[in-house]
């Protein structure tokens, strides 16, 4: 059902996008949320479900790809995404009917609202990740065999490029190299496909889920009440309530081209004394409790302040902080063999298979 989003929805979406990617620099998402709320004074953004479109309508993913530059350090001027949409329309000889987010968390969770305001295109309540992953090839559309290209990019410099690559991993390499040359980030439009393909292979309810998470976390209720509401809504479980005891960088190298800010956090469970270890590359990839795997990517792991129930960003963690370590399941597609090939710890250079692997 079509919905016109309100400025309050945008505020809640900002919180939900932060919850689903607690490693983010929240500055950029707050800047974007403010710009969107300001623009809503004389324009509106429409949220639709994919089944409201004709099956053959052309839909595209919009999202930022970054390589070493925080978006807040050099914000977009405003025409980057519309320019990329026009480039895809020119290349394919067709008009885009609607847009969807490249990822349902982080800055890319909220960017489609701004693009919808700029382009007057509706925003689809779906995405191809159901969370956030660092690589543009790590999508349920890729699992489903949907082509990633053509890909349009426009960066800090105002220069624009269109990439055509059949192999998603090769597209990843080319896009990363271009993003570096374009100044450190690029607005991108990719995965042009039919509404039918998105309906078949996408993850649905993404935007409305982030808004609902934000409503829960923004409410004036206790941390425990917020956790219980998240548990009812998402099936969130609490791995531990633990105190940070040590924060360190990792000596383990990462694969060339894999964006990462690798680090580890060690915590001690406040009740049991168990040792909790978080392994991080942009997002939390692995949680160990006394050496046993408690959560592993594609599982989602996030942190809440144990006193207020607010999101605890990884970059703000300090020794002595007490946080709730929460886990929620990713979209079902990620637990298929093909999904785990793309997104289990081994895909991030951690030599570990996901516990759900049926064999090997």
C-alpha positions in Angstrom: 0.0 0.0 0.0 1.3 3.4 -0.9 2.3 5.7 2.0 3.4 9.3 2.0 6.2 9.5 4.6 6.3 12.2 7.2 9.3 14.1 8.8 8.7 12.0 11.9 9.0 8.8 9.8 12.4 10.1 8.6 13.6 10.6 12.1 12.6 7.1 13.1 14.2 5.7 9.9 17.5 7.4 10.8 17.4 5.6 14.2 16.5 2.3 12.6 19.2 2.5 10.0 21.7 3.3 12.8 20.6 0.3 14.8 21.1 -2.1 11.9 24.6 -0.9 11.4 26.0 0.3 14.7 29.5 0.7 13.2 28.5 3.7 11.1 29.6 7.3 11.4 26.2 8.6 12.4 27.1 12.2 11.3 26.3 11.6 7.6 22.9 9.9 8.3 21.9 12.8 10.6 22.9 15.3 8.0 20.9 13.5 5.3 17.9 13.1 7.6 17.9 16.8 8.3 18.1 17.7 4.6 15.2 15.3 3.8 13.0 16.7 6.6 13.7 20.3 5.4 12.9 19.3 1.8 9.6 17.7 2.9 8.2 21.2 3.7 7.2 21.6 0.0 7.7 18.1 -1.5 6.7 14.6 -0.5 8.2 11.1 -0.9 6.0 8.1 -1.6 6.8 4.6 -0.2 5.3 1.8 -2.2 5.4 -2.0 -2.2 6.9 -3.7 -5.2 3.6 -5.3 -6.2 2.1 -1.9 -6.8 4.3 -1.6 -9.9 3.7 -3.3 -13.3 5.8 -6.5 -13.5 8.0 -5.1 -16.3 8.6 -1.6 -14.8 12.2 -0.7 -14.6 13.5 -0.2 -11.1 17.0 0.6 -9.9 19.1 0.5 -6.7 20.5 3.8 -5.4 23.3 4.0 -2.9 26.6 5.5 -1.9 29.8 3.6 -2.3 32.7 4.9 -0.2 36.4 4.2 -0.3 38.2 6.1 2.5 36.2 9.3 2.6 33.4 10.0 5.1 30.5 11.5 3.2 30.1 14.2 5.9 33.6 15.4 5.1 32.6 16.4 1.6 28.8 16.2 1.2 27.1 15.7 -2.2 25.9 18.8 -4.0 22.5 17.3 -4.9 22.5 16.2 -8.6 24.7 13.1 -8.3 21.9 10.5 -8.1 19.6 12.1 -10.6 22.5 12.3 -13.0 23.2 8.6 -12.5 19.5 7.7 -13.1 19.5 9.7 -16.3 22.7 7.9 -17.4 21.0 4.5 -16.9 17.9 5.7 -18.7 20.0 6.8 -21.7 21.9 3.6 -21.7 18.8 1.3 -21.6 16.5 3.6 -23.6 13.8 3.3 -20.9 12.5 5.4 -18.1 13.0 4.3 -14.5 9.7 3.7 -12.7 10.8 3.5 -9.1 13.9 3.3 -6.9 15.0 1.1 -4.1 17.9 1.2 -1.6 21.1 -0.7 -2.2 21.1 -1.6 1.6 18.6 -1.5 4.4 20.9 0.1 7.0 23.5 2.7 7.4 23.5 5.8 5.2 22.1 3.8 2.2 19.0 3.1 4.2 17.9 6.8 4.1 19.4 8.0 0.8 16.5 6.7 -1.4 14.2 9.2 0.4 16.3 12.1 -0.7 16.6 10.7 -4.3 12.8 10.2 -4.3 12.3 13.9 -3.3 14.7 15.0 -6.0 13.4 12.8 -8.8 9.7 12.5 -7.8 10.1 8.7 -8.2 8.4 6.5 -5.6 10.6 4.5 -3.2 10.1 0.8 -3.0 9.9 -0.8 0.4 12.4 -3.4 -0.6 16.2 -3.8 -1.0 18.7 -6.5 -2.1 20.5 -7.0 1.2 18.1 -6.8 4.1 20.9 -5.3 6.1 24.3 -3.8 5.0 27.2 -5.5 3.5 30.5 -3.8 2.3 30.5 -5.2 -1.2 28.0 -4.4 -4.0 28.2 -8.0 -5.1 26.8 -9.2 -1.7 23.1 -9.0 -2.6 20.1 -11.3 -2.9 19.8 -10.1 -6.5 23.2 -11.6 -7.2 22.1 -14.8 -5.5 19.1 -14.8 -7.9 21.2 -14.2 -11.0 20.1 -10.6 -11.6 22.7 -8.6 -13.5 24.4 -5.9 -11.5 25.0 -3.6 -14.5 25.1 -1.3 -16.2 26.3 0.8 -13.2 26.3 4.6 -13.2 28.6 6.5 -10.8 29.1 10.2 -10.0 31.6 11.3 -7.4 33.0 14.3 -5.5 34.6 15.7 -8.6 31.3 15.8 -10.6 32.7 13.3 -13.1 30.5 10.5 -14.2 31.1 6.9 -15.4 29.1 4.0 -16.6 30.5 0.5 -15.9 29.4 -2.6 -17.8 30.6 -5.8 -16.4 28.8 -9.2 -16.4 30.6 -10.6 -13.4 29.6 -9.0 -10.1 33.1 -9.5 -8.5 34.7 -7.8 -11.5 32.2 -5.0 -11.3 33.2 -4.7 -7.6 36.8 -4.2 -8.5 36.1 -1.7 -11.3 33.7 0.3 -9.1 36.1 0.5 -6.2 38.9 1.7 -8.4 36.6 4.4 -9.9 35.4 5.5 -6.5 39.0 6.1 -5.4 39.6 8.1 -8.6 36.4 10.1 -8.2 37.4 11.4 -4.8 36.6 8.8 -2.2 32.8 8.3 -2.6 30.4 8.0 -5.4 26.6 8.1 -5.8 25.7 4.9 -7.7 22.8 3.5 -9.5 22.9 -0.2 -10.2 21.0 -3.5 -10.5 18.5 -2.2 -13.1 15.9 -4.9 -13.2 12.2 -5.4 -13.6 9.8 -5.1 -10.7 9.1 -8.8 -11.2 12.8 -9.6 -10.6 12.9 -7.5 -7.5 9.7 -9.1 -6.2 11.2 -12.5 -6.7 14.7 -12.0 -5.4 14.6 -8.9 -3.1 14.1 -8.5 0.7 10.8 -6.8 1.4 9.5 -4.4 4.1 13.0 -2.9 4.5 12.1 0.8 4.9 9.0 0.2 7.0 11.1 -2.1 9.3 13.7 0.6 9.9 10.9 3.1 10.7 9.3 0.6 13.2 12.7 0.0 14.9 13.2 3.7 15.2 9.7 4.1 16.8 10.7 1.5 19.4 14.1 3.0 20.2 13.0 6.7 20.1 10.2 6.0 22.6 10.5 7.2 26.2 10.7 3.8 27.7 13.3 1.7 29.6 16.1 -0.1 27.9 14.5 -3.4 28.9 11.2 -2.4 27.4 12.9 -1.5 24.2 14.7 -4.9 24.0 11.4 -6.8 24.6 9.7 -4.8 21.9 12.5 -5.5 19.5 12.4 -9.2 20.5 8.7 -9.3 19.7 9.1 -7.4 16.4 12.3 -8.9 15.0 13.1 -11.9 17.1 16.1 -10.2 18.5 18.0 -12.2 21.1 20.5 -10.9 23.7 23.9 -12.6 23.6 25.2 -10.8 26.7 25.1 -7.7 28.8 28.8 -7.0 29.0 31.4 -4.5 30.0 34.1 -3.4 27.5 37.5 -4.5 28.8 39.8 -4.1 25.7 39.8 -2.6 22.3 42.4 -3.4 19.7 43.3 -3.3 16.0 43.8 -6.5 14.1 47.1 -7.7 12.6 45.2 -10.1 10.2 45.3 -8.6 6.7 42.1 -8.2 4.6 41.7 -9.1 1.0 42.7 -6.5 -1.5 39.7 -4.4 -2.4 37.6 -5.4 0.7 36.7 -2.1 2.5 37.4 -2.6 6.2 38.3 -0.9 9.5 39.4 -4.1 11.2 39.4 -4.3 14.9 38.4 -6.4 17.9 36.6 -5.7 21.1 36.7 -7.8 24.2 34.0 -7.6 26.8 33.2 -9.4 30.1 29.6 -10.6 30.8 28.3 -8.7 33.8 26.5 -11.7 35.2 28.4 -14.9 34.1 31.9 -13.5 33.7 32.1 -15.1 30.2 34.5 -13.5 27.8 32.8 -11.9 24.7 34.9 -11.2 21.6 33.7 -9.1 18.7 35.5 -9.3 15.4 34.8 -6.2 13.3 35.3 -5.1 9.7 33.1 -2.1 9.3 30.3 -4.2 10.8 30.4 -6.9 13.5 31.2 -10.1 11.7 31.7 -12.5 14.5 30.8 -12.9 18.2 32.6 -15.5 20.3 31.5 -16.4 23.9 34.3 -18.1 25.7 35.6 -19.1 22.3 32.4 -20.6 20.9 30.6 -18.9 18.0 27.5 -17.1 19.2 26.8 -15.2 16.0 28.5 -15.0 12.6 27.8 -13.0 9.5 25.3 -13.0 7.8 23.7 -12.8 11.2 23.2 -9.2 12.3 24.8 -8.0 15.5 24.3 -4.6 17.1 24.9 -2.9 20.4 22.6 -1.0 22.7 23.5 1.2 25.6 22.3 -0.9 28.6 21.1 2.1 30.5 19.2 4.1 27.9 18.5 1.6 25.2 20.2 3.8 22.5 22.4 2.5 19.8 26.0 2.2 20.8 28.2 3.1 17.8 31.4 1.0 17.6 33.6 4.1 17.1 32.2 5.5 20.4 33.0 2.4 22.5 35.3 3.0 25.4 36.8 0.6 28.1 34.3 0.4 30.9 31.1 0.9 28.8 28.3 -1.6 29.4 26.3 -2.7 26.4 23.8 -5.2 25.3 25.1 -7.4 22.5 22.1 -8.3 20.3 21.7 -10.7 17.5 19.0 -11.0 14.8 18.7 -13.2 11.8 19.4 -12.0 8.3 16.9 -12.5 5.4 16.4 -16.3 4.7 18.2 -16.0 1.3 21.5 -15.5 3.2 21.3 -18.9 4.8 21.2 -20.8 1.5 24.4 -22.3 0.2 24.8 -19.6 -2.4 24.1 -16.9 0.2 26.6 -18.3 2.7 29.2 -18.5 -0.2 28.8 -14.7 -0.5 28.5 -13.6 3.1 29.8 -16.1 5.7 32.9 -15.2 7.7 35.2 -16.9 5.1 34.0 -14.3 2.5 35.6 -11.7 4.8 38.9 -13.4 5.2 38.0 -15.1 8.5 38.7 -18.8 8.1 35.4 -20.0 9.6 32.3 -21.6 8.1 28.9 -20.4 9.3 27.3 -22.9 11.8 24.3 -23.3 9.4 26.5 -24.9 6.7 25.0 -28.3 6.1 28.2 -29.9 5.1 31.9 -29.4 4.7 
